[in-house]
Amino acid sequence: MTKDELIATITQYFNEHIPFNKLVGIQVVEVNKDEVTLQCKMKPELIGNTLQKILHGGVTATMLDVAGGLVALIHTIDRITDADPKEIQRKLRKIGTIDMRVDYLRGGRGEVFTAKAEVIRHGQKIAVTRMHLVNDRNQDIAVGTATYIVG
């Protein structure tokens, strides 16, 4: 399996097989080694403040974490030089969030929310990512940074 095929398989997995992503409605819309883009449509189950009808902060954090984790994963695949499937699988199974910071910039009003993430630094053991969430009017909702174990 080539790296591009592996990335396509992982993208499909994120869209179709992760129960929480499906529950929230997160869809991966673009993936490359430098940036990933996710989207989520507003639905009543995602409202955190019923008076203001805004996106729950946990959904905001989830979108940022999923975007950051996915870009760290894609970047890890891109860095793998050993094409041994068992080694690739071993590395990918270890990826997980170590720490994440979210700055909520405004209430999550909108119909569609888009999260983008990029890798700031990727070492042998950890990757650091920067994430950004906007609404359908391109208004900033939240930003975040996260650290992931990748090795």
N, C-alpha and C positions, 0 to 999 in steps of 0.2 A: 504494500500500500504506500503510495506517495504521500508526502507531507500535505499536499493540496487535498487529496482524497481523505486523509485523516481529519483535516480541518473541516471539510464538508460533513463528515460523519459526526464530528463533535457538535457542529452547529445544529444539525438535525436532532441530535440527542438533546441539546439544550431546549430546542423548540418543542419536541414531542414526548420526551420521556422523563423529564424532571417534574414530579408532581406539583411542587410548589410554584415553579415557573408557570405551569399550565393554570394553576388556581388563580394566580395573580393576572395572568394574561400576557406575560412577557414573551416577546418574539425577537429573535436575533434578525436584524435586517441587513447588516453589512459587517464583514469580517475581513481584516487583513492583519499582517504582522504588526502594524503600527497603531491601529485603532479598531475598536468594535463599536457598533451602534445597535442599541436595543430600543424597542418601542412597547408601550403599554397603553391600551385605551381605558379611559375612565369608565367605571361601572359602579353601581350603588354599593356593592360589597367592599369597595376600596376606600370609601369615604371615612375619614377619621373624625372630622368635625361636622356633625349633621346640621348645625346652624349655618355654617359657612359653605358647606358642601365642598370641602377640600380633601385632597388626597391624604391618606393616613401617612404619618411620618415613617412608619415601619415599611410601607410600600416604597417610599422614596429611598430609604436606606437599602432595601432589598435590591432595587433596580441598580443603584450605584455599586453594590457588592457583586451582583451578578456580572455587570459590565467589567468591573475591575478584575474579577476572577477569570473571566473568559479571555480578556486581553493578556493576562499573565500566562494563561494556559497556551494560547496561540503563540505567544512569544517564546515560550519554553519549547514548543514543537519546532519552531523555526531554528532554534539554537541547537537542536539535537543533531549530532553528527553520526552517531551510531544508529544504523537503521534496523538493528535487532528489535523485533516486535516486543519481546519480553522486557527489554531495557526501556523502551518507550512506554510501555504499559506501567512499569514500576515507577517511572518518573511522574507520569500523569496521575496515578492514584494517590500520590503524596500531596498534591496541591491543595491548599486550604488557607483560609483567612487567619492571619495572626492578629492584625490590628486594623481598625478602620476609624476614621474621623469623618463626620458629616457636619457641614455647616448648612443649616436651613436658611435660605435667603428670602423666601416669600412663600405664602400659602400655596399649596398645590391646586391651583384652579386651572381648568382646561379640559379638553376632550381627549387629547393624545399627549403622552409624555415620552420624551426621547432622552436616553442616556447614552453618553459617549465616554469611552475610556481609552487611555493611552498609558504605556509603560514609561515611567520616569527613569528607573534603573532596574536592571536585571542581572543578578549575580548567579553564582553557583547554587546558593541555598535559598535566597529570597528575591522577590520582585516587588517593586514599589510602583503603584499606579496612581494616576490622577483621573477622577471621574467628574462628570458634569451632567446635570439633569435640567432640561428645559421643557416648557409646555408648547402647545401648538401655535402660540403667538411668539415663540422664540424668547420668552421671558425666563430668566434664570430662576430655578426653583431651589436647587441645592448644588453644592460642590462637595467633593470628598477626596481623601487620599487613603490608600490602604496598602498594607504589607501582606504578602502571601508567601507561604513556604512553597518552594518549587523544586527542591532537590533533596 
